[in-house]
Amino acid sequence: MEWNAPMLWWLATGGLVAAELATGTFYLLMVALGCAAGALAAHAGLGSTGQMATAALLGAAFTAAWHFKRARSPRSAPADFNRDVNIDIGETVHVDAWAADGSARVRYRGAAWTARFAGMGTPAPGAHVIVAVQGNHLRVAPAAPH
């Protein structure tokens, strides 16, 4: 079996894809696309300089495009406050009384939880909305009146 240029490019592409799967570094896929472009350039009959230039330019372009796309994307909220990560955020609990330190014991999902006040002003008993879950504490704010 002859190790020709396209085969080497495809092996490099496969190696980069495997490395991405092992590390989770999405940028490696962009470099792998550059190697795939180098393989296509080799299939088209370009010389080694043309193959390298194609792979380098397209790999860099794909990497830069992905970087700028991610930079423009909105950042997700931290996991403590992110409803996509924690389904408890946005749920309502009832606080019977607040302790002097700004904490309260509430029943939620059949268990007793420590709730900490995260709203403005002085905490008052009543309905509260979970705004964050930090460890085993619920951060709550007053619920909007219906």
Stockholm file with secondary structure:
# STOCKHOLM 1.0

chainA/1-146         MEWNAPMLWWLATGGLVAAELATGTFYLLMVALGCAAGALAAHAGLGSTGQMATAALLGAAFTAAWHFKRARSPRSAPADFNRDVNIDIGETVHVDAWAADGSARVRYRGAAWTARFAGMGTPAPGAHVIVAVQGNHLRVAPAAPH
#=GR chainA/1-146 SS CCCCHHHHHHHHHHHHHHHHHHHCCTHHHHHHHHHHHHHHHHHTTCCHHHHHHHHHHHHHHHHHHHHHHHHHSCCCCCGGGCTTTCTTTTCEEEESCCCTTSEEEEEETTEEEEEEECSSSSCCSEEEEEEEEETTEEEEEECCCC
#=GC SS_cons         CCCCHHHHHHHHHHHHHHHHHHHCCTHHHHHHHHHHHHHHHHHTTCCHHHHHHHHHHHHHHHHHHHHHHHHHSCCCCCGGGCTTTCTTTTCEEEESCCCTTSEEEEEETTEEEEEEECSSSSCCSEEEEEEEEETTEEEEEECCCC
//
